Amino acid sequence: MNEHLDEHYSRLANTYDTTWEHRPDYLEWMAGKIMDSLRPLPGERVADIGVGTGLFVERLMACATGDAPVLAVDPSQPMLDKLPQDPRVRTVRATAEELVDGRGGFTPEPLDAILIKEAVHHFSDLDRTLSGLAALLAPGGRVLVVTLPPKIDYPLFPAAIDRFAEGQPEPMDIALALRRAGLDVTASYERYSVEIQRDNWLELVRGRWMSVLSTFTDAELERGLQLIGEAHPQQRISFVETFAFVLGRLPDDA
Ligand SMILES: C[S@@+](CC[C@H](N)C(=O)[O-])C[C@H]1O[C@@H](n2cnc3c(N)ncnc32)[C@H](O)[C@@H]1O
């Protein structure tokens, strides 16, 4: 992980969960979609790559045991520090790239389910990293990538929307990479309607809650906030979040 990103997540770790706290309905919705798609079974070996503070780890933990804990993998120690202390969770401080290259100093046993939620855009080499993760799967194992597509409808300022798009992989490219790695792949889009107080939204943007916002200077961000304020004079802002769900499955006879 580069220094800039490391700083971003170190700074965000303390407020990351409160960012979403006002949206427990979103967390419940997203956790349900993840579980319906990934379908981890009791006793299966599960990894959450780019786990962050572990917003979805509790649901995954329900299937885990002390012998087969959820592998919570993330390069940011301050984010990992927020995870629940529980024998059913094993933290691994590593990037996905380090994990697949064995540079994390750790090689997992074959995995039955891998979740990558809003972290795939940080992978430096999408094809290589996804095929490396696919190689960690046991026969019948699944990998689920949940990601925002490049074009988002967030009420941000135009430069942030454009820069976000530049750094975000196309879901179709993720699907192709998983297919090339020998997995059977399905993809779908899931939509979630957000309604948020304008001031709350401006506060999130000012706090640079998305990593792309950390790439703007203070002055650029202030100008951006002004543009958002002008475009959204009303008290509440509504928009639709669209997530791509790309699911790959290694055939049973692989
Ligand atoms: C937007 S957060 C998502 C966290 C969590 N999955 C969630 O949905 O709440 C992205 C996470 O990816 C991690 N990350 C950054 N680069 C990574 C990489 N190369 N491999 C794996 N994780 C990475 C960051 O440290 C951060 O915790």
The ligand as a MOL file (V3000), in Angstrom:
LIG
                    3D

  0  0  0     0  0            999 V3000
M  V30 BEGIN CTAB
M  V30 COUNTS 27 29 0 0 0
M  V30 BEGIN ATOM
M  V30 1 C -13.0080 1.3690 1.5490 0
M  V30 2 S -12.1900 0.3550 2.7230 0 CHG=1
M  V30 3 C -13.3310 -1.0300 2.7440 0
M  V30 4 C -13.2990 -1.7590 4.0550 0
M  V30 5 C -14.3400 -2.8560 4.2110 0
M  V30 6 N -14.1690 -3.9100 3.2370 0
M  V30 7 C -15.7400 -2.2580 4.1240 0
M  V30 8 O -16.4470 -2.5100 3.1480 0
M  V30 9 O -16.1170 -1.5370 5.0550 0 CHG=-1
M  V30 10 C -10.8190 -0.2950 1.7890 0
M  V30 11 C -9.8570 -1.1440 2.6100 0
M  V30 12 O -8.9190 -1.7560 1.6980 0
M  V30 13 C -7.6520 -1.7640 2.3180 0
M  V30 14 N -6.6180 -1.8860 1.2630 0
M  V30 15 C -5.8950 -0.9100 0.6620 0
M  V30 16 N -5.0520 -1.4420 -0.2460 0
M  V30 17 C -5.2510 -2.7890 -0.2200 0
M  V30 18 C -4.6740 -3.8930 -0.9350 0
M  V30 19 N -3.7600 -3.6950 -1.8710 0
M  V30 20 N -5.0930 -5.1340 -0.6170 0
M  V30 21 C -6.0590 -5.3350 0.3250 0
M  V30 22 N -6.6480 -4.3340 1.0050 0
M  V30 23 C -6.2540 -3.0760 0.7400 0
M  V30 24 C -7.5940 -0.4620 3.0990 0
M  V30 25 O -6.6160 -0.4900 4.1230 0
M  V30 26 C -9.0360 -0.3570 3.6170 0
M  V30 27 O -9.1710 -0.9130 4.9030 0
M  V30 END ATOM
M  V30 BEGIN BOND
M  V30 1 1 1 2
M  V30 2 1 2 3
M  V30 3 1 2 10
M  V30 4 1 3 4
M  V30 5 1 4 5
M  V30 6 1 5 6
M  V30 7 1 5 7
M  V30 8 2 7 8
M  V30 9 1 7 9
M  V30 10 1 10 11
M  V30 11 1 11 12
M  V30 12 1 11 26
M  V30 13 1 12 13
M  V30 14 1 13 14
M  V30 15 1 13 24
M  V30 16 1 14 15
M  V30 17 1 14 23
M  V30 18 2 15 16
M  V30 19 1 16 17
M  V30 20 1 17 18
M  V30 21 2 17 23
M  V30 22 1 18 19
M  V30 23 2 18 20
M  V30 24 1 20 21
M  V30 25 2 21 22
M  V30 26 1 22 23
M  V30 27 1 24 25
M  V30 28 1 24 26
M  V30 29 1 26 27
M  V30 END BOND
M  V30 END CTAB
M  END
